Structures are given as structure tokens and as C-alpha cells.
């Protein structure tokens, strides 16, 4: 992708959040690849996905559970 990670982030600044591929399911990663919402750093091999705000990751669900259990 032209512009590297910064170009990727600028492209998806509205309506998305940037999430590590390590926090997503294989299905979510495959969907992001299909839709062009993924960035893989050539030097580190780390991957990032532009995840629409209405979609959740496993860490989101864990955080919600932790907050519910505190009350």
C-alpha cells in the first residue's frame, strides 16, 4: 500500500479503528483481506486491520466482561 502504515491509517480514519491481526479471528482477517482493509508491515511482518466500529474483536468482549464483573 502506498504511503505505508500512515497512508493506511489516513485512508480508514473515519468509521474504523486500527486493530492488530493478533486480536482478530481468521475469518475477520480473511474478510479484511477481501475488502482491502489490511496492512502488513514488510519489515516486521506485523499486520493491522481497519475494523469498522460496529464489529468487535475478542479483546472487546473480554473487556466488556471484565467491566461487568467489577460491578
Buried (B, 14 or more C-beta within 10 A) or exposed (E): EEEEBEEBBEBBEEEBEBBEBEBBEEEBBEBBBEEEBBBBEEEEEEBBBBBEEEBBBEEEEEEEEEEEEEE
